[in-house]
Amino acid sequence: MRVRFQKGSLCKRHGAWVGQWREDGHRRKRALGLVSEITKSEAQAMLANILAAVRARQREPAQNVLLNDFVGHAYLPFYRRKWKGSTGMCNEQRIKYHLTAELGRRELGSFKRDELQDLLDRKAASGLSYSVVAHLGWDLRQIFGMAVAEGFLPKNPAELLFVPRECPRPNTLVMTLEEVRKLFAVLEVRERLIARLAILAGLRPGEIFALTWERLQAEYADIRQRVYRGDVDSPKTIHSVRWAALSDGLLAAIQEWRELSPYTDDPEAWVFPSETLKTSLGRDNCWRRHFKPKLEAIGLGWVNFHVFRRTHSSGRRERERVHQDIIGASARGGQRT
């Protein structure tokens, strides 16, 4: 089959880069991103990836397209535009290590539902966590779903995949009230405030270390950014942009740290600065140097930031349950009178 080579075209429409090309005798177009967010060269690279996938489809029958080529030239270039940097890094590493490294040389049309389920069964038996196996099932459904949408396959062989029963579910550890008290008692002022913001206010570590003094208002923390591996970006999800209420105890702890912290007069200064004062404190270094030794000394070496957040969620659910019990009791009392 003769393949028509084309470079496509790129234009601006309503503040966005729009790529245009021809496929199967029809004009096609796709919005590639906002002009304010991506450069022209980045938009051209996106269009080039789209055209590479188009030429691959025209060059050979769908059943001859390799999984490796489809993931590299169609799936990842498209979904990178949706994923945050941290999400994309995790997703690409997982797909490369567990899927394309093992299955990449297989043709898209050669996969069957049962063998993909067998793959998940093997991954679970190898000791992978429930979360990783569940994400691999999600990856397979999305990859093959896109192959169906692009006309490579008539149906999605991964649509009905499930996490095997034998896959161990995560052991969601939480701290007791007494353990929380022991934790607060051994930490210094700065680390105690970090732990309080996580356990009492429910902030993620990236949100805590991204706080500036102007974001700490009279009664709440204004969550508008986070730090991930040294990069400042938006919070994890759209719902993570919020006002986090601060209790009286937390406000007192913030004031205690404010009196010891440098550069509090600058509203844009980090609440938890590094030694240079130019960047925020590194989460991993802070934990390794200032949290871990003290927690291990009191028998809480199993605790980490994830445990802090689960402890907050567990405590919130318990408070909500008690609140509902009180409301129910009040309602029953009113009915009796």
Backbone hydrogen bonds in HBPLUS format (Angstrom, degrees):
<---DONOR---> <-ACCEPTOR-->    atom                        ^
c    i                          cat <-CA-CA->   ^        H-A-AA   ^      H-
h    n   atom  resd res      DA  || num        DHA   H-A  angle D-A-AA Bond
n    s   type  num  typ     dist DA aas  dist angle  dist       angle   num
A0009-SER N   A0020-GLN O   2.92 MM  11  5.18 151.0  2.00 144.0 149.9     1
A0020-GLN N   A0009-SER O   2.85 MM  11  5.18 154.1  1.92 152.5 156.0     2
A0011-CYS N   A0018-VAL O   3.06 MM   7  5.39 155.6  2.12 143.2 150.9     3
A0018-VAL N   A0011-CYS O   2.79 MM   7  5.39 162.4  1.82 162.3 166.1     4
A0013-ARG N   A0016-ALA O   2.83 MM   3  5.30 162.2  1.86 153.4 159.3     5
A0016-ALA N   A0013-ARG O   3.01 MM   3  5.30 149.4  2.10 108.6 118.0     6
A0035-VAL N   A0015-GLY O   2.92 MM  20  5.68 172.1  1.93 138.1 140.4     7
A0017-TRP N   A0033-GLY O   2.83 MM  16  5.65 164.1  1.85 176.1 173.4     8
A0032-LEU N   A0017-TRP O   2.80 MM  15  5.45 174.1  1.80 157.6 159.6     9
A0019-GLY N   A0030-ARG O   2.94 MM  11  5.38 159.4  1.98 160.5 154.7    10
A0030-ARG N   A0019-GLY O   2.92 MM  11  5.38 146.6  2.03 148.3 157.0    11
A0021-TRP N   A0028-ARG O   2.96 MM   7  5.29 156.8  2.02 141.0 145.5    12
A0028-ARG N   A0021-TRP O   2.68 MM   7  5.29 164.3  1.71 169.4 165.1    13
A0023-GLU N   A0026-HIS O   2.81 MM   3  5.34 160.4  1.85 153.8 159.7    14
A0026-HIS N   A0023-GLU O   2.98 MM   3  5.34 160.2  2.02 113.6 120.1    15
A0037-GLU N   A0034-LEU O   3.03 MM   3  5.27 154.7  2.09 106.3 114.3    16
A0038-ILE N   A0034-LEU O   3.10 MM   4  6.33 151.9  2.19 161.9 168.0    17
A0043-ALA N   A0039-THR O   3.04 MM   4  6.35 155.0  2.10 147.3 154.2    18
A0044-GLN N   A0040-LYS O   2.85 MM   4  6.13 153.1  1.92 148.7 156.6    19
A0045-ALA N   A0041-SER O   2.97 MM   4  6.19 148.7  2.07 140.7 148.8    20
A0046-MET N   A0042-GLU O   3.05 MM   4  6.34 151.1  2.13 144.0 151.4    21
A0047-LEU N   A0043-ALA O   2.96 MM   4  6.27 159.9  2.00 149.8 155.0    22
A0048-ALA N   A0044-GLN O   2.88 MM   4  6.09 152.0  1.95 145.3 153.3    23
A0049-ASN N   A0045-ALA O   3.08 MM   4  6.36 150.2  2.17 144.0 150.7    24
A0050-ILE N   A0046-MET O   3.07 MM   4  6.42 153.2  2.14 147.2 154.6    25
A0051-LEU N   A0047-LEU O   2.94 MM   4  6.23 162.4  1.97 153.9 158.1    26
A0052-ALA N   A0048-ALA O   2.92 MM   4  6.12 145.8  2.04 141.8 151.5    27
A0053-ALA N   A0049-ASN O   3.11 MM   4  6.39 154.2  2.18 144.8 150.3    28
A0054-VAL N   A0050-ILE O   2.98 MM   4  6.32 150.9  2.06 145.5 154.4    29
A0055-ARG N   A0051-LEU O   2.86 MM   4  6.10 165.3  1.88 153.2 155.8    30
A0056-ALA N   A0052-ALA O   2.98 MM   4  6.17 149.3  2.07 141.0 149.9    31
A0057-ARG N   A0053-ALA O   3.03 MM   4  6.30 152.4  2.11 145.3 151.8    32
A0058-GLN N   A0054-VAL O   3.02 MM   4  6.31 151.5  2.10 148.6 156.9    33
A0059-ARG N   A0055-ARG O   2.84 MM   4  5.88 141.1  2.00 143.1 153.7    34
A0060-GLU N   A0056-ALA O   3.37 MM   4  6.45 156.3  2.43 146.9 149.2    35
A0064-ASN N   A0061-PRO O   2.95 MM   3  5.55 158.0  2.00 118.3 125.4    36
A0065-VAL N   A0062-ALA O   3.21 MM   3  5.60 171.0  2.22 115.9 118.6    37
A0108-LEU N   A0065-VAL O   2.82 MM  43  5.92 163.4  1.85 173.7 170.8    38
A0070-PHE N   A0066-LEU O   3.02 MM   4  6.31 163.0  2.05 155.9 160.8    39
A0067-LEU N   A0106-ARG O   2.85 MM  39  5.93 161.5  1.89 177.2 172.9    40
A0071-VAL N   A0067-LEU O   2.92 MM   4  6.06 169.1  1.93 157.9 160.5    41
A0068-ASN N   A0104-GLY O   2.93 MM  36  4.21 156.2  1.99 133.4 126.5    42
A0072-GLY N   A0068-ASN O   2.99 MM   4  6.07 162.5  2.02 145.1 150.5    43
A0073-HIS N   A0069-ASP O   2.86 MM   4  5.77 155.7  1.92 148.6 154.4    44
A0074-ALA N   A0070-PHE O   2.91 MM   4  5.33 146.6  2.02 137.5 144.2    45
A0075-TYR N   A0070-PHE O   3.02 MM   5  6.35 162.2  2.05 148.8 154.3    46
A0076-LEU N   A0071-VAL O   2.90 MM   5  5.77 172.9  1.91 154.7 157.2    47
A0078-PHE N   A0074-ALA O   3.30 MM   4  6.24 152.0  2.39 141.0 148.1    48
A0079-TYR N   A0075-TYR O   3.05 MM   4  6.26 173.8  2.05 162.2 163.5    49
A0080-ARG N   A0076-LEU O   2.90 MM   4  5.79 143.5  2.03 155.1 161.1    50
A0081-ARG N   A0078-PHE O   3.31 MM   3  5.93 150.2  2.41 110.2 117.2    51
A0082-LYS N   A0079-TYR O   3.00 MM   3  5.16 146.2  2.12 103.0 113.1    52
A0083-TRP N   A0079-TYR O   3.05 MM   4  6.31 161.9  2.08 159.8 163.9    53
A0088-GLY N   A0084-LYS O   2.79 MM   4  5.98 168.8  1.80 166.6 169.6    54
A0089-MET N   A0085-GLY O   3.03 MM   4  6.17 156.2  2.09 146.3 152.4    55
A0090-CYS N   A0086-SER O   3.23 MM   4  6.46 164.5  2.26 147.2 150.1    56
A0091-ASN N   A0087-THR O   2.91 MM   4  6.08 170.3  1.91 158.1 161.3    57
A0092-GLU N   A0088-GLY O   2.90 MM   4  5.91 168.1  1.92 150.6 154.2    58
A0093-GLN N   A0089-MET O   3.17 MM   4  6.22 161.1  2.20 143.7 149.1    59
A0094-ARG N   A0090-CYS O   3.01 MM   4  6.17 161.6  2.05 150.1 155.4    60
A0095-ILE N   A0091-ASN O   2.95 MM   4  6.13 167.0  1.97 154.2 157.6    61
A0096-LYS N   A0092-GLU O   2.94 MM   4  5.98 164.1  1.97 148.0 152.9    62
A0097-TYR N   A0093-GLN O   2.98 MM   4  6.02 167.8  2.00 149.5 153.1    63
A0098-HIS N   A0094-ARG O   2.98 MM   4  5.85 166.8  1.99 150.2 154.6    64
A0099-LEU N   A0095-ILE O   2.92 MM   4  5.08 145.3  2.05 129.2 137.9    65
A0100-THR N   A0095-ILE O   2.96 MM   5  6.29 154.4  2.02 152.0 159.7    66
A0101-ALA N   A0096-LYS O   3.05 MM   5  5.75 137.7  2.24 142.2 151.4    67
A0102-GLU N   A0099-LEU O   3.14 MM   3  5.45 132.1  2.38 104.2 116.3    68
A0103-LEU N   A0099-LEU O   2.69 MM   4  5.68 162.4  1.72 162.7 169.2    69
A0104-GLY N   A0100-THR O   2.80 MM   4  4.02 139.4  1.97 118.0 120.5    70
A0106-ARG N   A0103-LEU O   2.99 MM   3  5.60 164.3  2.01 126.5 129.9    71
A0110-SER N   A0107-GLU O   3.01 MM   3  5.43 164.1  2.03 116.9 121.8    72
A0116-LEU N   A0112-LYS O   3.23 MM   4  6.49 150.4  2.32 151.4 159.6    73
A0117-GLN N   A0113-ARG O   3.01 MM   4  6.33 151.4  2.09 150.7 159.3    74
A0118-ASP N   A0114-ASP O   2.84 MM   4  6.09 148.5  1.93 142.8 152.4    75
A0119-LEU N   A0115-GLU O   3.00 MM   4  6.21 142.3  2.15 133.7 143.1    76
A0120-LEU N   A0116-LEU O   3.21 MM   4  6.61 154.8  2.28 143.7 148.3    77
A0121-ASP N   A0117-GLN O   2.92 MM   4  6.24 153.0  1.99 147.6 155.9    78
A0122-ARG N   A0118-ASP O   2.90 MM   4  6.19 156.3  1.96 150.7 156.1    79
A0123-LYS N   A0119-LEU O   2.98 MM   4  6.27 158.8  2.03 150.4 156.4    80
A0124-ALA N   A0120-LEU O   2.95 MM   4  6.16 155.7  2.01 148.0 154.2    81
A0125-ALA N   A0121-ASP O   2.93 MM   4  6.18 157.8  1.98 147.7 154.0    82
A0126-SER N   A0122-ARG O   2.93 MM   4  6.11 134.2  2.14 143.3 155.3    83
A0128-LEU N   A0123-LYS O   3.40 MM   5  6.02 155.7  2.46 165.9 160.1    84
A0127-GLY N   A0124-ALA O   3.17 MM   3  5.59 163.3  2.20 110.7 115.6    85
A0133-VAL N   A0129-SER O   3.13 MM   4  6.41 171.3  2.14 158.1 160.0    86
A0134-ALA N   A0130-TYR O   2.89 MM   4  6.01 161.3  1.92 152.2 158.0    87
A0135-HIS N   A0131-SER O   2.94 MM   4  6.14 154.5  2.01 145.3 152.3    88
A0136-LEU N   A0132-VAL O   2.91 MM   4  6.19 148.7  2.01 147.6 156.4    89
A0137-GLY N   A0133-VAL O   3.06 MM   4  6.39 155.1  2.12 149.4 155.2    90
A0138-TRP N   A0134-ALA O   3.06 MM   4  6.35 153.9  2.13 144.2 151.6    91
A0139-ASP N   A0135-HIS O   2.78 MM   4  6.07 154.7  1.85 148.8 155.9    92
A0140-LEU N   A0136-LEU O   2.97 MM   4  6.22 164.3  2.00 151.8 154.7    93
A0141-ARG N   A0137-GLY O   3.04 MM   4  6.27 162.6  2.07 148.3 153.0    94
A0142-GLN N   A0138-TRP O   3.01 MM   4  6.20 157.9  2.06 149.9 155.8    95
A0143-ILE N   A0139-ASP O   2.87 MM   4  6.05 165.4  1.89 157.7 161.8    96
A0144-PHE N   A0140-LEU O   3.04 MM   4  6.07 172.0  2.05 153.8 155.3    97
A0145-GLY N   A0141-ARG O   2.86 MM   4  5.71 137.5  2.04 131.6 144.5    98
A0146-MET N   A0142-GLN O   2.97 MM   4  6.11 150.1  2.06 142.8 149.0    99
A0147-ALA N   A0143-ILE O   3.06 MM   4  6.41 148.7  2.16 141.1 150.5   100
A0148-VAL N   A0144-PHE O   3.00 MM   4  6.27 145.7  2.12 141.3 149.1   101
A0149-ALA N   A0145-GLY O   3.01 MM   4  6.29 159.3  2.05 143.7 149.5   102
A0150-GLU N   A0146-MET O   2.84 MM   4  6.05 144.9  1.97 148.7 157.9   103
A0152-PHE N   A0147-ALA O   2.83 MM   5  5.16 143.9  1.96 168.8 164.6   104
A0151-GLY N   A0148-VAL O   3.07 MM   3  5.18 158.2  2.12 104.8 111.5   105
A0159-GLU N   A0156-ASN O   3.40 MM   3  5.53 170.7  2.41 111.0 112.5   106
A0161-LEU N   A0158-ALA O   3.30 MM   3  5.51 172.4  2.31 116.1 117.2   107
A0167-CYS N   A0164-PRO O   3.12 MM   3  5.50 159.0  2.16 110.1 116.7   108
A0173-LEU N   A0171-ASN O   3.01 MM   2  5.94 114.2  2.46 114.8  98.6   109
A0180-VAL N   A0176-THR O   2.97 MM   4  6.29 153.3  2.05 151.3 158.7   110
A0181-ARG N   A0177-LEU O   3.04 MM   4  6.31 155.6  2.10 146.1 152.5   111
A0182-LYS N   A0178-GLU O   2.99 MM   4  6.29 155.1  2.05 145.8 152.4   112
A0183-LEU N   A0179-GLU O   2.92 MM   4  6.13 155.6  1.98 145.5 152.4   113
A0184-PHE N   A0180-VAL O   2.99 MM   4  6.28 169.0  2.00 157.2 157.9   114
A0185-ALA N   A0181-ARG O   3.04 MM   4  6.16 146.4  2.15 143.1 152.5   115
A0186-VAL N   A0183-LEU O   3.24 MM   3  5.68 139.8  2.41 108.3 117.6   116
A0192-ARG N   A0188-GLU O   2.76 MM   4  5.78 154.5  1.82 159.2 167.6   117
A0193-LEU N   A0189-VAL O   3.07 MM   4  6.27 151.2  2.16 145.4 152.0   118
A0194-ILE N   A0190-ARG O   3.04 MM   4  6.41 156.8  2.09 149.7 156.3   119
A0195-ALA N   A0191-GLU O   2.94 MM   4  6.18 163.4  1.97 150.7 154.5   120
A0196-ARG N   A0192-ARG O   2.90 MM   4  6.09 152.8  1.97 143.1 151.2   121
A0197-LEU N   A0193-LEU O   2.90 MM   4  6.12 160.0  1.94 153.3 157.6   122
A0198-ALA N   A0194-ILE O   3.16 MM   4  6.42 147.7  2.26 143.5 151.9   123
A0199-ILE N   A0195-ALA O   2.86 MM   4  6.03 171.1  1.87 157.4 159.7   124
A0200-LEU N   A0196-ARG O   2.75 MM   4  5.30 152.7  1.82 140.2 149.8   125
A0203-LEU N   A0197-LEU O   3.15 MM   6  5.90 174.1  2.15 141.4 139.6   126
A0207-GLU N   A0204-ARG O   3.03 MM   3  5.23 125.4  2.34 102.9 117.1   127
A0208-ILE N   A0204-ARG O   2.99 MM   4  6.32 151.1  2.08 153.2 162.2   128
A0209-PHE N   A0205-PRO O   3.03 MM   4  6.25 171.4  2.03 160.7 160.4   129
A0227-VAL N   A0206-GLY O   2.98 MM  21  4.68 148.9  2.08 110.1 118.2   130
A0211-LEU N   A0208-ILE O   3.20 MM   3  5.53 166.5  2.22 112.1 115.4   131
A0271-VAL N   A0211-LEU O   2.97 MM  60  5.69 170.4  1.97 141.3 140.0   132
A0215-ARG N   A0212-THR O   2.89 MM   3  5.39 149.1  1.99 113.5 123.3   133
A0213-TRP N   A0269-ALA O   3.16 MM  56  6.16 149.8  2.25 162.3 171.3   134
A0216-LEU N   A0213-TRP O   3.22 MM   3  5.40 161.5  2.26 105.2 110.9   135
A0214-GLU N   A0267-PRO O   2.80 MM  53  4.60 140.6  1.96 151.4 138.6   136
A0222-ASP N   A0215-ARG O   2.78 MM   7  4.94 169.3  1.79 154.0 156.9   137
A0217-GLN N   A0220-TYR O   2.88 MM   3  5.35 143.3  2.01 168.2 176.4   138
A0246-LEU N   A0219-GLU O   2.93 MM  27  5.40 157.6  1.98 144.9 138.7   139
A0221-ALA N   A0244-ALA O   2.79 MM  23  5.04 155.8  1.85 139.8 146.7   140
A0244-ALA N   A0221-ALA O   2.88 MM  23  5.04 166.7  1.90 149.9 150.1   141
A0223-ILE N   A0242-ARG O   2.89 MM  19  5.36 154.9  1.95 167.4 173.6   142
A0226-ARG N   A0233-ASP O   2.84 MM   7  5.62 153.8  1.90 157.6 160.2   143
A0233-ASP N   A0226-ARG O   2.98 MM   7  5.62 158.0  2.03 154.7 161.8   144
A0228-TYR N   A0231-ASP O   2.80 MM   3  5.25 163.1  1.83 151.9 155.4   145
A0231-ASP N   A0228-TYR O   3.03 MM   3  5.25 164.3  2.05 116.6 117.8   146
A0240-SER N   A0237-THR O   2.99 MM   3  5.16 147.8  2.09 102.2 112.3   147
A0241-VAL N   A0238-ILE O   3.42 MM   3  5.81 161.0  2.46 104.9 110.1   148
A0251-LEU N   A0247-SER O   2.93 MM   4  6.24 160.3  1.97 154.3 159.8   149
A0252-ALA N   A0248-ASP O   3.02 MM   4  6.25 151.5  2.10 145.6 152.7   150
A0253-ALA N   A0249-GLY O   3.03 MM   4  6.30 150.5  2.12 141.5 149.6   151
A0254-ILE N   A0250-LEU O   2.83 MM   4  6.11 153.2  1.90 153.3 160.9   152
A0255-GLN N   A0251-LEU O   3.02 MM   4  6.22 157.2  2.07 143.4 149.3   153
A0256-GLU N   A0252-ALA O   2.98 MM   4  6.21 149.1  2.07 142.0 150.7   154
A0257-TRP N   A0253-ALA O   3.06 MM   4  6.34 155.1  2.12 145.2 150.8   155
A0258-ARG N   A0254-ILE O   2.83 MM   4  6.03 151.3  1.91 148.2 157.4   156
A0259-GLU N   A0255-GLN O   3.18 MM   4  6.36 148.0  2.29 144.3 149.9   157
A0260-LEU N   A0257-TRP O   3.01 MM   3  5.19 143.5  2.15 103.5 114.4   158
A0261-SER N   A0257-TRP O   2.86 MM   4  5.90 137.8  2.04 153.9 166.8   159
A0269-ALA N   A0266-ASP O   3.05 MM   3  5.35 167.0  2.07 116.2 119.8   160
A0281-LEU N   A0272-PHE O   2.74 MM   9  5.63 158.8  1.79 162.2 154.6   161
A0274-SER N   A0279-THR O   2.84 MM   5  5.66 158.2  1.88 155.5 150.5   162
A0277-LEU N   A0274-SER O   3.04 MM   3  5.11 145.6  2.16 102.1 112.6   163
A0286-CYS N   A0282-GLY O   2.98 MM   4  6.01 162.3  2.01 151.8 157.4   164
A0287-TRP N   A0283-ARG O   2.95 MM   4  6.17 160.9  1.98 153.2 158.5   165
A0288-ARG N   A0284-ASP O   2.91 MM   4  6.07 169.3  1.92 152.8 156.1   166
A0289-ARG N   A0285-ASN O   2.95 MM   4  5.99 161.0  1.99 151.7 156.3   167
A0290-HIS N   A0286-CYS O   2.89 MM   4  5.58 159.6  1.94 144.5 151.2   168
A0291-PHE N   A0287-TRP O   3.12 MM   4  4.73 143.0  2.26 114.9 124.7   169
A0292-LYS N   A0287-TRP O   2.83 MM   5  5.86 172.9  1.83 163.8 165.5   170
A0295-LEU N   A0291-PHE O   2.96 MM   4  6.11 155.7  2.02 159.7 167.1   171
A0296-GLU N   A0292-LYS O   2.95 MM   4  6.05 165.4  1.97 159.3 162.6   172
A0297-ALA N   A0293-PRO O   3.16 MM   4  6.27 145.7  2.29 136.6 145.5   173
A0298-ILE N   A0295-LEU O   3.18 MM   3  5.44 142.6  2.33 102.5 112.3   174
A0300-LEU N   A0295-LEU O   2.74 MM   5  4.77 157.4  1.79 154.0 146.0   175
A0299-GLY N   A0296-GLU O   3.26 MM   3  5.10 167.1  2.27 105.4 106.6   176
A0303-VAL N   A0300-LEU O   3.11 MM   3  5.68 168.1  2.12 119.6 123.3   177
A0307-VAL N   A0304-ASN O   3.09 MM   3  5.28 119.6  2.47 100.2 114.5   178
A0308-PHE N   A0304-ASN O   3.05 MM   4  6.47 152.9  2.12 148.9 157.1   179
A0309-ARG N   A0305-PHE O   3.07 MM   4  6.40 160.0  2.12 148.8 152.1   180
A0310-ARG N   A0306-HIS O   2.94 MM   4  6.23 160.8  1.98 150.7 156.2   181
A0311-THR N   A0307-VAL O   2.82 MM   4  5.92 152.5  1.89 148.7 156.5   182
A0312-HIS N   A0308-PHE O   3.01 MM   4  6.35 151.6  2.09 146.1 153.7   183
A0313-SER N   A0309-ARG O   2.97 MM   4  6.30 161.0  2.01 149.0 153.7   184
A0314-SER N   A0310-ARG O   2.79 MM   4  5.94 161.3  1.82 150.9 156.1   185
A0315-GLY N   A0311-THR O   2.93 MM   4  6.05 162.3  1.96 146.9 151.8   186
A0316-ARG N   A0312-HIS O   2.93 MM   4  6.13 150.3  2.02 146.9 155.4   187
A0317-ARG N   A0313-SER O   2.99 MM   4  6.24 159.2  2.04 149.7 154.5   188
A0318-GLU N   A0314-SER O   3.02 MM   4  6.27 154.5  2.08 146.8 154.0   189
A0319-ARG N   A0315-GLY O   2.96 MM   4  6.18 156.3  2.01 145.2 151.5   190
A0320-GLU N   A0316-ARG O   2.91 MM   4  6.16 156.7  1.96 149.4 156.0   191
A0321-ARG N   A0317-ARG O   2.89 MM   4  6.13 150.7  1.98 144.4 152.5   192
A0322-VAL N   A0318-GLU O   2.99 MM   4  6.26 164.5  2.02 152.5 155.8   193
A0323-HIS N   A0319-ARG O   2.90 MM   4  6.08 156.9  1.96 145.7 152.8   194
A0324-GLN N   A0320-GLU O   2.91 MM   4  6.15 156.1  1.97 146.6 152.3   195
A0325-ASP N   A0321-ARG O   2.93 MM   4  6.20 152.6  2.00 147.6 155.6   196
A0326-ILE N   A0322-VAL O   2.94 MM   4  6.23 153.9  2.01 149.5 156.1   197
A0327-ILE N   A0323-HIS O   3.00 MM   4  6.30 160.3  2.04 149.2 154.3   198
A0328-GLY N   A0324-GLN O   2.85 MM   4  6.05 159.7  1.89 147.9 153.8   199
A0329-ALA N   A0325-ASP O   2.85 MM   4  6.04 156.9  1.90 146.8 153.2   200
A0330-SER N   A0326-ILE O   2.91 MM   4  6.12 156.6  1.97 148.1 154.5   201
A0331-ALA N   A0327-ILE O   2.93 MM   4  6.16 155.2  1.99 147.4 154.3   202
A0332-ARG N   A0328-GLY O   2.94 MM   4  6.20 159.8  1.98 149.7 154.9   203
A0333-GLY N   A0329-ALA O   2.92 MM   4  6.12 155.5  1.98 145.9 153.1   204
A0334-GLY N   A0330-SER O   2.95 MM   4  6.20 151.6  2.04 146.0 153.3   205
A0335-GLN N   A0331-ALA O   3.04 MM   4  6.34 147.8  2.15 144.7 153.1   206
A0336-ARG N   A0332-ARG O   3.09 MM   4  6.41 151.0  2.18 146.1 153.2   207
A0337-THR N   A0333-GLY O   3.19 MM   4  6.48 149.5  2.29 143.7 151.3   208
